[in-house]
Amino acid sequence: MPPYNAAAVVRIDTTDGSMIALSWPEGFSKQVRGFAGGVFDGNTFVWLMPASAPCAMRINVTEGNHTMTCFAKWPTGVSGGNFGFAGGNVDRLGRVWLVPYDATHVVTID
């Protein structure tokens, strides 16, 4: 579940209902209103869309430890504002599209 005000991403095992909190990457600190949505690429990754977080977060769901990677190299001129992106989607080529709320541009991640 994408954490908006929650402290962590929570993975739910649908076979037994157990839950675990995933650890953030080293050096990452989630702010209030961190992420405003998430998408699954249909294969390997869940992407979290940044609201006030400084990056789009990619979670590898095929690994047992669910490695997270923070993508923060924004294109020149892109500004997130107070609530950068409101969600996103994955197209048929696997590109992630970030839908702006306060952000100045639509952003794709290849």
Contacts in CASP RR format, 6 or more apart in sequence:
PFRMAT RR
TARGET T0000
AUTHOR 0000-0000-0000
METHOD contacts of the structure
MODEL  1
MPPYNAAAVVRIDTTDGSMIALSWPEGFSKQVRGFAGGVFDGNTFVWLMP
ASAPCAMRINVTEGNHTMTCFAKWPTGVSGGNFGFAGGNVDRLGRVWLVP
YDATHVVTID
1 9 0 8 1.000
1 10 0 8 1.000
1 12 0 8 1.000
2 9 0 8 1.000
2 35 0 8 1.000
2 36 0 8 1.000
2 37 0 8 1.000
2 38 0 8 1.000
2 48 0 8 1.000
2 49 0 8 1.000
3 9 0 8 1.000
3 10 0 8 1.000
3 30 0 8 1.000
3 34 0 8 1.000
3 35 0 8 1.000
3 48 0 8 1.000
4 33 0 8 1.000
4 34 0 8 1.000
4 35 0 8 1.000
4 36 0 8 1.000
4 37 0 8 1.000
4 51 0 8 1.000
5 32 0 8 1.000
5 33 0 8 1.000
5 34 0 8 1.000
7 21 0 8 1.000
7 30 0 8 1.000
8 21 0 8 1.000
8 22 0 8 1.000
8 23 0 8 1.000
8 24 0 8 1.000
9 21 0 8 1.000
9 22 0 8 1.000
9 48 0 8 1.000
9 59 0 8 1.000
9 68 0 8 1.000
10 19 0 8 1.000
10 20 0 8 1.000
10 21 0 8 1.000
10 22 0 8 1.000
11 19 0 8 1.000
11 20 0 8 1.000
11 22 0 8 1.000
11 66 0 8 1.000
12 18 0 8 1.000
12 19 0 8 1.000
13 19 0 8 1.000
22 59 0 8 1.000
22 66 0 8 1.000
22 68 0 8 1.000
23 68 0 8 1.000
24 30 0 8 1.000
24 68 0 8 1.000
25 68 0 8 1.000
25 69 0 8 1.000
25 70 0 8 1.000
28 55 0 8 1.000
28 57 0 8 1.000
28 68 0 8 1.000
28 70 0 8 1.000
30 53 0 8 1.000
31 52 0 8 1.000
31 53 0 8 1.000
32 52 0 8 1.000
33 51 0 8 1.000
33 52 0 8 1.000
33 83 0 8 1.000
34 50 0 8 1.000
34 51 0 8 1.000
34 52 0 8 1.000
34 53 0 8 1.000
35 48 0 8 1.000
35 49 0 8 1.000
35 50 0 8 1.000
35 51 0 8 1.000
35 53 0 8 1.000
35 57 0 8 1.000
36 49 0 8 1.000
36 50 0 8 1.000
36 51 0 8 1.000
36 83 0 8 1.000
36 84 0 8 1.000
36 85 0 8 1.000
36 86 0 8 1.000
36 87 0 8 1.000
36 101 0 8 1.000
37 48 0 8 1.000
37 49 0 8 1.000
37 86 0 8 1.000
37 87 0 8 1.000
37 88 0 8 1.000
38 46 0 8 1.000
38 47 0 8 1.000
38 48 0 8 1.000
38 49 0 8 1.000
38 87 0 8 1.000
38 88 0 8 1.000
39 46 0 8 1.000
39 47 0 8 1.000
39 49 0 8 1.000
39 87 0 8 1.000
39 88 0 8 1.000
39 89 0 8 1.000
39 90 0 8 1.000
39 96 0 8 1.000
40 46 0 8 1.000
40 47 0 8 1.000
40 61 0 8 1.000
40 90 0 8 1.000
41 47 0 8 1.000
41 90 0 8 1.000
41 94 0 8 1.000
41 96 0 8 1.000
42 90 0 8 1.000
44 60 0 8 1.000
44 61 0 8 1.000
44 62 0 8 1.000
45 58 0 8 1.000
45 59 0 8 1.000
45 60 0 8 1.000
45 61 0 8 1.000
46 58 0 8 1.000
46 59 0 8 1.000
46 61 0 8 1.000
47 56 0 8 1.000
47 57 0 8 1.000
47 58 0 8 1.000
47 59 0 8 1.000
47 88 0 8 1.000
47 90 0 8 1.000
47 96 0 8 1.000
47 109 0 8 1.000
48 56 0 8 1.000
48 57 0 8 1.000
48 58 0 8 1.000
48 59 0 8 1.000
49 56 0 8 1.000
49 85 0 8 1.000
49 86 0 8 1.000
49 87 0 8 1.000
49 88 0 8 1.000
49 98 0 8 1.000
49 99 0 8 1.000
50 56 0 8 1.000
50 57 0 8 1.000
50 80 0 8 1.000
50 84 0 8 1.000
50 85 0 8 1.000
50 98 0 8 1.000
51 83 0 8 1.000
51 84 0 8 1.000
51 85 0 8 1.000
51 86 0 8 1.000
51 101 0 8 1.000
52 82 0 8 1.000
52 83 0 8 1.000
52 84 0 8 1.000
54 70 0 8 1.000
54 72 0 8 1.000
55 70 0 8 1.000
55 71 0 8 1.000
55 72 0 8 1.000
56 70 0 8 1.000
56 71 0 8 1.000
56 72 0 8 1.000
56 96 0 8 1.000
56 98 0 8 1.000
56 109 0 8 1.000
57 68 0 8 1.000
57 69 0 8 1.000
57 70 0 8 1.000
57 71 0 8 1.000
58 68 0 8 1.000
58 69 0 8 1.000
58 71 0 8 1.000
59 66 0 8 1.000
59 67 0 8 1.000
59 68 0 8 1.000
60 66 0 8 1.000
60 67 0 8 1.000
60 68 0 8 1.000
60 69 0 8 1.000
71 109 0 8 1.000
74 107 0 8 1.000
75 105 0 8 1.000
75 107 0 8 1.000
77 104 0 8 1.000
77 105 0 8 1.000
78 103 0 8 1.000
78 104 0 8 1.000
78 105 0 8 1.000
78 107 0 8 1.000
79 103 0 8 1.000
79 104 0 8 1.000
80 100 0 8 1.000
80 102 0 8 1.000
80 103 0 8 1.000
80 104 0 8 1.000
81 102 0 8 1.000
81 103 0 8 1.000
82 102 0 8 1.000
83 101 0 8 1.000
83 102 0 8 1.000
84 100 0 8 1.000
84 101 0 8 1.000
84 102 0 8 1.000
84 103 0 8 1.000
85 98 0 8 1.000
85 99 0 8 1.000
85 100 0 8 1.000
85 101 0 8 1.000
85 103 0 8 1.000
85 107 0 8 1.000
86 99 0 8 1.000
86 100 0 8 1.000
86 101 0 8 1.000
87 98 0 8 1.000
87 99 0 8 1.000
88 96 0 8 1.000
88 97 0 8 1.000
88 98 0 8 1.000
88 99 0 8 1.000
89 96 0 8 1.000
89 97 0 8 1.000
89 99 0 8 1.000
90 96 0 8 1.000
90 97 0 8 1.000
91 97 0 8 1.000
95 108 0 8 1.000
95 109 0 8 1.000
95 110 0 8 1.000
96 108 0 8 1.000
96 109 0 8 1.000
97 106 0 8 1.000
97 107 0 8 1.000
97 108 0 8 1.000
98 106 0 8 1.000
98 107 0 8 1.000
98 108 0 8 1.000
98 109 0 8 1.000
99 106 0 8 1.000
100 106 0 8 1.000
100 107 0 8 1.000
END
